[in-house]
């Protein structure tokens, strides 16, 4: 019976063969903003629902790579009709406004807000005009 190599307690082995201590990979995730990237990719995938999701994600990553190399801003995927559609999905009761919690969640899902950003709730709800302006 073949002998197996011992696995580190957190299941991760570094490239140099040592084991990872502390929160696994947390520094890498933060340094390279991996969670923001995954959030952006997932949001786009769920919004557009392409027939070939893997190819679509590869295409997005390739455009990001090109934008980084060339210094050209990454193209924003949402146009006016997309923003209106998103607002209407959240405003299912057709009140003409969404809650601050919905608004903040939408900004986070689109990668337009970070946890560090301090958004203020004025208590009036978010209208379509304000949502379009912010997004």
SULLINRA-V256726 format. One record per backbone hydrogen bond with DSSP energy under -0.5 kcal/mol. NH is the residue of the N-H (numbers start at 1). CO is the residue of the C=O. If there is no record, write none. Layout:
NH,CO  NH,CO
This chain:
11,8  14,18  17,14  20,12  26,23  29,25  30,26  31,27  32,28  33,30  34,29  37,33  38,34  39,35  40,36  41,37  42,38  43,39  44,40  45,41  46,42  47,43  48,44  49,45  56,52  57,53  58,54  59,55  60,56  61,57  62,58  63,59  64,60  65,61  66,62  67,63  68,64  69,65  70,66  71,67  83,79  84,80  85,81  86,82  87,83  88,84  89,85  90,86  91,87  92,90  94,91  98,126  103,99  104,100  105,101  106,102  107,103  108,104  109,105  110,106  111,108  112,107  113,107  117,114  119,117  122,120  126,98  127,125  128,96  131,127  132,128  133,129  134,130  135,131
